[in-house]
Structure formats: structure tokens, C-alpha cells
Amino acid sequence: MMYLGMIFFQIVAPILVLLVLGAILQKKFCFNLKALSQLITYCFMPAAVFVNLYETSVELSVLGEVAIFIVLFIGSQMVLSHFLAKGLGLVKTEAAVFKNSVVLINSGNYGIPVAQMIFVTQPIGVAIQVILVIFQNMTTYTYGLYNLISSTKSGISIVKDFLKMPIIHALIIGVAMNYFNLAVPQFIKIPIDHVADGFIAVALITLGAQLSQLEIKSMFNKTVIISCFTRLILGPAVALLIIYLLGLDGVVAQSLFIASAFPTSRNSSSLALEYDIESATAAQTVLFSTIVSCITVTIVIYLAELLFLS
């Protein structure tokens, strides 16, 4: 019960507050959601991705184990979501959003605070979560972006749209500047930091505004429920199998297992809104999985401490 209360009030409740704020503001002012989405995609997201990749330092000894796990885990989620989408008979656009909702995890504003709360005396647990954020960013703006674009376009137009995305440029520049240890001039870094700091708030308020236009009962549909079950239940089960196969233990195993249980990334909804592809379903899934994760993540945290010695 202690974990349930801590996770809800420190992680889920602040997210819900911003969602409710967005819904209230939308009801009062009727924002242009397309314009807000473009502001996030072309301004806030690139800044957040750049800062995250530029400022993160990773120990190579941990990176190897984590990288192997991530490749196997994300790969398994891609395959699983692909066959589930086919089994559900989803059309191309619905399948794209469904697959993103399973593969893309909220490792940032949900995962890092959870890791900081659990691994207070073990910094390696938080460092692993930061590594996961980097890989999730890369997955989001490669696989996730391709999923959406390819659902409505094909051939060279996919490549053109993909290369136009400022997020891709931010990812490449951030990694390169980090690797070569290049300094960013203060007059550029300060505004980038300001924009990056506002990303989570603006993204969640926009998501709340989007959700205010949905009927609550619409969340309880087959696609959303199966997506959440796959993300929150099957995801950790697959992760546990991979952890045992790789022979991982201790804090590394705990951190990876817990990270596999986080809800659907809000970025899956932001991208769906930007490309106007099943954005309602994407938003419903983010909200539903975030609420349900309050229970499922608590259980996974308990199991992680029970199964792996720290």
C-alpha cells in the first residue's frame, strides 16, 4: 500500500493534474490542437531530445548489458504488437497507433521519477533509466514515426517526411555533440534548456485538451484494452523472461524489469495528433494505461525486489 500511495501521489497524480488542467483550459478557450501539436513537434520535442542526449553520460560496462536487453525487448514488442494488430483485423492507421502504443514506453516523465524514488541509494538504477530514455527517444522518432507516416504514405515520400522532422536532426546533433564533447554556446544553450523544461507540461496539457473532446466510455473499447494489457502485463512478462535468459541480477535486473512495466508514452499521442492518424485512440490509450499503471507498476516493483537481490 505504501508503494501504491507513493507512486500515485508522486508520479501519476501530477500527470493527471496537468491533463485535467489541459481539459479545463480547452473547454474554456477551445485551443487549436493542431497548432499546439505542431508547436510540440517542431519546437518542444526537438529541444527535449537534444538536451537529453547531449547531457547524458553512460558507463560502458552497464551500457552493453542494457543495450542487449533493450534490443531483445523492443524487438519482441514490435513482433508481438504486429501479430496482435493483424489478429485484431485493424486497418493500417489503427494498426500503426496500436503498435506504437505497445512499443513506445513513457520512460521520461514517468520512468525517471519512479527510478529516482526506488533507487535513492543506488544511482546505477537511475542511470539505467536514463539509458532507456535515450533508446526510447530513438525508437519513437524512428520506428514510431515510420509507423505513422507509412500508414498513409509510401515510397520516397516516407523518406522525405522522415528527414524533414526536426526531432531527427536534434537526435543526430545531440548524439554527435555528446560523443565529440562539443560545447554549446551559453546564448544558445539557455533558450534550449528553457524550451526543453517546458516540454512535459505543454505536452501533457495538450494531451488533456485533446482528451477533453473524448467520451470517457470510449476508452473501454477492445483496441485500447488489449493495447494496455499488452503494454502493462505482457510487456513485463516478456522482460522477465529476457532478464533470466541473459542471466541479469541485482539492481540492473530490477531496474530493467520495472522499466518494462511503464505505461504508453505520451509521445505516441503527440505524433498521432500531429499526423492526424487515429489521434483519439492514441490519447485514450495513453490516459487509460497511465491510470491502470498505478496498480500494475506497484506490483512489478514488489516482484522486482522479491526476485532480484540488490
Secondary structure, 3 states (H helix, E strand, C coil): CHHHHHHHHHHHHHHHHHHHHHHHHHHHHCCCHHHHHHHHHHHHHHHHHHHHHHHCCCCHHHHHHHHHHHHHHHHHHHHHHHHHHHHHCCCHHHHHHHHHHHHCECHHHHHHHHHHHHCCCCHHHHHHHHHHHHHHHHHHHHHHHHHHHHHHCCCHHHHHHHHHCHHHHHHHHHHHHHHCCCCCCHHHHHHHHHHHHHHHHHHHHHHHHHHCCCCHHHHCCHHHHHHHHHHHHHHHHHHHHHHHHHCCCHHHHHHHHHHCCCCECHHHHHHHHHCCCCHHHHHHHHHHHHHHHHHHHHHHHHHHHHHCCC
